[in-house]
């Protein structure tokens, strides 16, 4: 045969992937020798694209084709045949009817031209493995089809190409597809086993075979050689196939049920323990009642959402069995946009305001006066200056001069005691409504306070919001003095004031019983939660309670607190209060229906039950912060679907199980989402993220620290022009710190004079 | 310049700056002034007065408008601001919502 020359040519070009000549030759030969079939195999470099018989063979990144399914689904329109020996290869080549003397290790050529009934009796087919032989083709055209069966193993030198567009399936082909695939599946294991032994280097990709309208004649199935036996076999196989499907589905659902049962069982145990421990500890009455409603009620928002998700899972797995190319991905198909249109991704023009703020912050020491500058601009400027570590006495003086209404300083660490005394000694604080002096530890011991801000009971008459975050030298006396000077106080932030004790807080709470709305006591380790509980329970208007990092916060505390004050509660921060379990969340869900923000970072003991309670009880959460919790993908997805539509900020940092379900729910439900943190969620793929980012139209900030599985397919392929992605490439973070607007109002959730 | 495509911005000290409408539309405030229905003088005459913004600042603002147009068309350069202007520029930018 004239094949030798033909093969030589392709061999030499195998690395180029250039098929023009071979095609030409092919065609010629087809016309001449109509008995031949050939399917072209070629080994391609990744960037090549070739046309084969005029069809455009697009190279698609392997992720987009689920090869396992595609193969079995025979989507390629190959004349379907198997050889027994094809089990030895990981790719199988379809359809050649050439006697080949030369065994090319990597290339096979098969022309996809019409398969004639008249076949050459000797079908030798060679996939390039020396050990291969075909024996079964005596009465039919050889069929060799090659597929990279396990697309997961990606060989850099192999590309699979399919020209999916122009195939037409004959009915029989389609019918055959299922059946054949099924048949294949039955023997899948042994096939795969054999396939695995193939040396991957020699691989081949096949793919396109043109549409063959022809005959079933050439279809062989598993060594069957008679056409008439095929139909008979098919019917049986079809039934088996359906049974197999059902079994799989029930197995799957059984597993899900088992999983839930296990988890619920564990929950009851831990509650039982809690009962014992709390009763022995307090000696007083027990506080926890274990209800019977731990099993999931029907009709609650969470359970409805859970159903949706479960059906999504099981239907996708059953669909997968049907060899369609879609799996859970049937719910969506995210294709990255064409990279050429990059003008679309041009960043927004920086506003003049931002430019001038930056310029000002850089030259902060040269500013002479901030008179007439409105408060919001002052805050922005102050924030910029603090972020660039330039906040010093000079700037503080600028802020404090005149008769300021709001002073916000994020970082006072460079100011000394004397400077502070000087500045605030003569500051006119009559109109001061907001005073924020964060990280002021070194400059505010008690005596300085008493000399300046707290020098008389009329010194801060209008003060509504006070923040002394980090005032580590402040003691209970200093706090008391402050409390006396600021009768109108409604919000106080005493985070990291480590000298404060429970009695100081008790006095504070007694002082502002009916007016305090916001209380931040993060990391005040000298405060014991149960000791301050009676006083805190009296704060009826409390809207924000933050006790992050205080280890004595226990379920008991939370339960009693929310039972007393839960009606108005809008924000709860319990990050790192590791003793908390699902029971506290249960009561939060019951009592805090107006909850807008909750932080449950690092609470390892929480399970999916907490998500359920939250979803059912707190329907209007705006900001949810989770970090290193043990929630499952399904639980989070169910929460999002049930109660996640008003979310503006969501953090799922290091929730390891987060995956496709969450991504789909996010894309469905989170139109208002502004800031999303998916750091360390390694189960998310490029497609899942692409779907999320393209669907969340308000998304401005996406954090992806630690997501090493994300590639340029997502980074360059998503279509959201305003989102900023941080965490994947080295970039200065300070530019992103300005994405979130600073607070404008003194109080988070209420207007200032809403008390009267 | 064609009359229809330009607007006139008038500063506090009565200096007049005639710029393209596209450039002026970079400012959300000016855009609203010029496009809002209701028969305002600004819309009709194509003139906007800024009694609080001085000429120097207004000039810089007009420069910013053209720079912004250029930036959005792909030419990304740096916009330099003289230090003595920054404070007032910031406040004017805030007012003009740009």
Contacts between the chains, C-beta under 8 A, distances in Angstrom:
chain1	res1	chain2	res2	distance
A	343	B	74	6.9
A	346	B	72	7.2
A	346	B	74	6.7
A	349	B	26	7.9
A	349	B	68	4.7
A	349	B	71	4.7
A	349	B	72	5.2
A	350	B	71	7.8
A	350	B	79	7.9
A	351	B	93	6.9
A	351	B	98	5.9
A	352	B	61	7.0
A	352	B	64	4.8
A	352	B	68	7.9
A	352	B	89	6.9
A	352	B	93	3.9
A	352	B	96	7.7
A	352	B	98	4.9
A	353	B	90	6.3
A	353	B	93	4.2
A	353	B	94	5.7
A	353	B	98	6.9
A	355	B	64	7.8
A	355	B	79	5.8
A	355	B	81	6.4
A	355	B	93	8.0
A	356	B	81	6.0
A	356	B	86	5.0
A	356	B	87	7.9
A	356	B	89	4.7
A	356	B	90	3.9
A	356	B	93	5.8
A	357	B	90	6.1
A	359	B	81	4.7
A	359	B	83	6.9
A	359	B	86	4.6
A	360	B	86	4.8
A	360	B	87	6.5
A	360	B	90	6.2
A	363	B	83	5.2
A	363	B	86	7.2
A	366	B	83	6.2
A	367	B	87	6.8
A	370	B	87	7.9
A	372	B	91	7.3
A	373	B	87	7.2
A	373	B	90	7.8
A	373	B	91	6.4
A	374	B	91	7.6
A	374	B	94	7.2
A	376	B	94	7.9
A	377	B	90	6.4
A	377	B	91	6.9
A	377	B	94	5.9
A	381	B	90	7.9
